[in-house]
Amino acid sequence: MFNLVKHVLFEYHTLLMKMALDAPTKTFTKSNLCLLTNVELLLGLNVVMPLLEVVHSLIKFAQL
């Protein structure tokens, strides 16, 4: 999980820096930056995504 976060932060570091600089003046930018840098949210996504894949598989099985 942390490798993916490192990759995203490395790939989009200029975007994140621009958002950090614009955060005091633009509320939409501030909320997006808070979501991108929220560690609890990122760790929660690590748990939710496999769960969604299982639910998706169960839905496909039920449709058969």
Secondary structure by P-SEA (a helix, b strand, c coil): caaaaaaaaaacaaaaaaaaaaccccaaaaaaaaaaacaaaaaaaaaaaaaaaaaaaaaaaaac
